[in-house]
Amino acid sequence: MIFGFNTDIKYEDVVYHVQSEARQADLLLQTQVFVRGRCIGKHATSYADWVVKPDFSDEQMHELLKIQHKNVIDTIRAGNINTLFAPTQSLAREGAEIQDASQHGDGLSLHWLNADAVYQDNSILMKFKVTRQGEPVTGAQLTSRLHIASDAPIYSETTTNEQGLAEMKILLDESDLAEAAVLVQATCEQRHSTRKFRLKKQATAVPQHSI
C-alpha cells in the first residue's frame, strides 16, 4: 500500500503544510502546499516512464514520492517557493509543466491541447504540444501506446513541427472508450516526457492531469 506524506514547515512567519500523494490511476506524483488550509500551489511529476519497466514496484514509487516531497520542503526552507510553481497555476492548462520524475527538472513537458476531442469515425484525434522550460520543441518523436483491457497495445507515431505541435489519430471502437488509456511518450535529444491519458465514453476525451 502506498502512503502519502504530510509535513508542516515554518519559513519566516508562515507555516506551510506540504502534502504529497501518488495518483496511481493517472501515474502522477502530486504535492500540494497549503497555508492556513488554503492550497497555494501544486507540483506534479509523471512516473509513467517507470511503470513500463518490468521490475518497477510500489516501493520504488513510494521512494520517488518521498524524494519529491523532500525537494519541495527543501525549496520552501531555502525561501524559493515561487520557483517551484505559480500560486494560481492550474495543471489542466497548457502552460502547466509536468515532467517525468526521472528527469529531475530538465526534461520535456507533454501537453494535451484538445481535451474536449470528439469521438468520430471510430477514432479520436489528439493534439499535443511538446515544450522544454516553456519553449516549443521541434522534431520531438511522439509514440503512443493504446491499452484496451487485456488486449495487446496498439502503437502510433508522429513528430512535432516547428511550433512543437503534433497530431495523432487514435483508432478504437466506441465501446472501448470506457476502459481505454493512452500512454504517450515524447523524446528528443535524450530528454523525454511520458504521460498517461484516460479516455472517457460519451464521445469526450478527458485529460488525466486536471488537478
N, C-alpha and C positions, 0 to 999 in steps of 0.2 A: 504494500500500500504506500502511495506517495503522499507525504505530508507537506504542508506549506510552512513558511517561516513568517514570524511576526516579531518585529523589534522596534522598541521606542528609543529614539536617539535625540539628544538635545544639542542644537547648534545655536550659539549666542542665546537669545531669549525664546527660541522657538523649539517646541517638541514635535518631532516628526515621527509618525508611525509608518513603518515600512512593512508592507505585506506582500509576500511572493507566493505564487501557486503555479502548478502545471496545469494547463488547459489541454488535457490529453486528447480530447475529441478533435482539437484544432492543431495539435502538435506545436503549441506555443508555451513559452515560459513568460509569465506576466508578473511584473512588480508594480504595485501601486503605492503612492506616498500620500498620506493623509496628515492634515493639520486641523486639530480640533474637530475631527470627524468628517472633514470635507476633503475629498480627493483633489489634490492639486496637480497631479500628473501621473502618467502611466508609461512604463517602459516594457517592451516585449521583444523577445527574440524567438526565432523558429528553430526547433530541433528536428525538423523533418528530414534533414540530411543524415542525422544519426540513426533514425528509425530503420532506414533501409539496410543498415549493417546487420548481418546475421547474429552477431554476438551482443547487440545492444540490449541493455537490461533496465529495469526500473531503478536499480541502484545508480546506474550511470546518469539517468535523467535526474534523479534526486541530487546528485553531485553537481550537475550543470545548474540546477536551480539554486543550490547553495552558493555557488560561485557568483551567480548574477546578483543574488540578494546581498552578498558581502560587498560587491562592487558598488551597488547603489548606496549602501551605508558609508563606504569609504568616500564616495563622491560628496555626500552630504557633510561628512566630517571635515572635508577639505574646503567647504564653502563653495562648491562648484555645482550645486544642484541644477542651475539653469542650463548647464551644458549637457545635462542628461536628457531632458525633454522640455518641450514648450508646455507651460502650465495648462493651456487650453487646447492643446493639440488632440485631435481625435484620430485614433489608429484606423478608422474607417475611411479617412480621406486620403486622396492620392499623395499628399505631402508627407504622410507618416512613413518613417523609415524603420522597417522591421528587417533586421539582418539575421543571418544564421548565427547560432550560438557559438559555432566553431570559428567564426571569422574575427572575433574579438574587436568588433567595431570598424573593421577595414574591408568589409565585403560589399556585395551588391545588395540592392533592395528591389524586390519584385512587387509591382503594384497591379492589381486587377482593376481596370478602369471602368468596365461596364458591368457592375454588379447586378444591374437590372436586365441583363441579357435575356431575350425572349427565346424560348424553345420553339423551333420551327424546322420543317423539312428534316426531321429526325436528327437534329443537331443543335448545338449551342455555339455561337461564335464568341469566343472570349478574346478580349483586347487587353494587352499588357503594356506596361512601361517599365523599363529597367533603368535604375539610377545608381549612382555612387556618390555619396556625400551631396545629394541633391541635384547632381548633374546627370543628363541623359547619357546612356552608354550605347555606343554604336557597335553593331556586329556581335552582340551577345547571342549565344546559342541557347534557345529555349527548347526543352524536351518535356513533354507531358506524359504522364502515366495514369491512365484512367482505370480505376478499380470499381468493379461491379460485383458485389457479393463475393463468391468464391471463384469467379471466372478468371481466366488469365488476363493480365493487364494489357491494355491497348495503348500503343505509343504513337506520338505525333511530334514533329519538329518544325521549328521556324527560326528566323533570325531577326533581330531588331534593326530598324533603319537608322538614319542619321539623327532622328529625334528620340531614339531609344524605344520606339514603338514597334509592336508586333501583334499579329492576329493569329489565332489558332482555332480551327473548327473542330469541335469535339462531337463525334458521331455516337449516338446511343439511342435506344428505344425510350419512349416517354415513360414506360412502365418501370424503367430502371432508375429514374431520376431520384426517387426517394432514398435509394441506397448507394448512389454513386458518389465517389470522391475522386478528385483530380490532384495528383502530385505534380507540380511544375518546378523545374529547376532551370535557372538562368546561369550560364557560365561564360566568363570572359577573362582571359589572362590570369589564370589560377585563382580567380575570385568567383564566388558563386552565391546564389540565394535559392533556397528550396522552400516552397510553401505548399500547404495543403488547402485546397478549396473544396468545400462541400456543396453539392448541387441539390436544389430543392425542387420538389414536384410543384405542380400548378404553374408550369411554364416560366418559372423565375429562378435564376441562379443567385444564391445568396453567399457573400464572401464570409470566410471564417474569421477575418481579422477585425470585425467590429467589436469594440470594447466600450 
